[in-house]
Amino acid sequence: MARYHNLEVYHLALAQVTGIAGMNTRFGDLGNQIRRAAVSVVSNISEGAGRGTDAEFIRFLRISRGSNDEIAAQLDIATALGSDVVELQQRNARIGRMLSGLIRSLSTA
């Protein structure tokens, strides 16, 4: 099994993709953009885990964190447009904390 499959943050980010999938129909371009950002979080976690070094993994985790921050801004836009995305925002915040913690733990290892 790949290294990333053992990471809770990977599975939480994957759940975020499925949670966001329904936004495409409601928000058009914004929905497409947020979906791409969510896929980027998951993809960069898995790609970084396969790179072989902690330094490379950290680099990809930082990219994931940036995409996760992009999702936060897009969820703020969805809220401003009248959508209730509190659950997605809470999950997004948790993913961000987990990515930051993983980066910290790998940086000090």
ROVO-876068 format. One line per 2 residues: for each residue x negated, y negated, z of C-alpha. Coordinates in Angstrom, 1 decimal. Each point is the difference from the previous one (the first is absolute). Last residue first. Layout:
<atoms>
X,Y,Z | ...;
</atoms>
This chain:
<atoms>
-12.5,-14.7,12.0 | 0.6,-3.6,0.7;
1.2,-1.0,-3.4 | 2.1,3.2,-0.3;
1.9,-0.8,3.2 | 0.6,-3.6,-1.1;
1.2,0.9,-3.5 | 2.4,2.6,1.6;
1.3,-2.6,2.4 | 0.6,-2.5,-2.7;
1.8,2.5,-2.2 | 2.1,1.1,3.0;
0.9,-3.6,0.8 | 1.0,-0.7,-3.6;
2.0,3.2,-0.2 | 1.9,-1.1,3.2;
0.7,-3.4,-1.5 | 1.4,1.6,-3.2;
2.2,2.4,2.0 | 1.5,-3.0,1.9;
0.5,-1.9,-3.3 | 1.6,2.9,-1.7;
2.4,0.4,3.0 | 0.8,-3.7,0.0;
0.8,-0.1,-3.8 | 3.4,-1.6,0.2;
0.3,-1.9,-3.3 | 1.0,-3.6,-0.1;
-2.4,-1.5,-2.6 | -2.1,-1.3,2.9;
-0.2,3.6,1.3 | -1.2,1.2,-3.5;
-2.6,-2.8,0.0 | -1.3,1.1,3.4;
0.0,3.6,-1.3 | -2.3,-1.3,-2.8;
-2.3,-1.6,2.5 | -0.3,3.2,2.0;
-0.5,2.1,-3.1 | -3.0,-2.2,-0.9;
-1.4,0.6,3.4 | 0.3,3.7,-0.7;
-1.8,-0.5,-3.3 | -2.8,-1.7,1.9;
-0.1,2.8,2.6 | -0.3,2.6,-2.8;
-2.9,-2.0,-1.4 | -1.6,0.0,3.4;
0.6,3.8,0.2 | -1.8,0.3,-3.3;
-3.1,-1.7,1.3 | 0.1,1.9,3.2;
0.1,3.3,-1.9 | -3.1,-1.2,-2.0;
-1.9,-0.7,3.2 | 1.2,3.2,1.6;
-1.5,2.0,-2.8 | 1.4,2.8,-2.2;
2.2,-1.9,-2.4 | 3.0,2.2,0.5;
1.4,-1.9,3.0 | -0.3,-3.2,-2.0;
2.2,1.4,-2.8 | 2.6,1.3,2.5;
0.3,-3.2,1.9 | -0.2,-2.0,-3.2;
2.9,1.9,-1.6 | 2.3,-0.4,3.1;
-0.5,-3.7,0.3 | 0.2,-0.5,-3.8;
3.3,1.8,-0.2 | 1.4,-2.5,2.5;
-1.4,-2.9,-2.1 | 1.6,1.4,-3.2;
3.3,0.4,1.8 | -0.1,-3.6,1.2;
-0.7,-1.2,-3.5 | 2.9,2.0,-1.5;
2.4,-1.2,2.6 | -1.0,-3.6,-0.6;
0.5,0.5,-3.7 | 3.5,1.4,0.4;
1.2,-0.6,3.5 | 2.9,2.3,0.7;
-0.8,2.8,-2.4 | -3.7,0.1,0.9;
0.7,-0.3,3.7 | 1.0,3.6,0.2;
-3.6,1.2,-0.3 | -1.0,-1.9,3.1;
0.9,2.7,2.5 | -1.6,2.6,-2.2;
-3.2,-2.0,-0.2 | 0.1,-0.6,3.8;
0.2,3.7,0.6 | -3.3,0.4,-1.9;
-1.5,-2.8,2.2 | 1.1,2.0,3.1;
-1.5,3.2,-1.4 | -3.3,-1.7,-0.8;
-0.1,-1.8,3.4 | 0.4,3.4,1.8;
-3.3,1.1,-1.6 | -0.5,3.8,-0.4;
1.1,-0.1,-3.7 | -2.7,-2.6,-0.6;
-2.8,2.7,0.4 | 1.3,2.1,-2.8;
1.3,3.5,0.8;
</atoms>
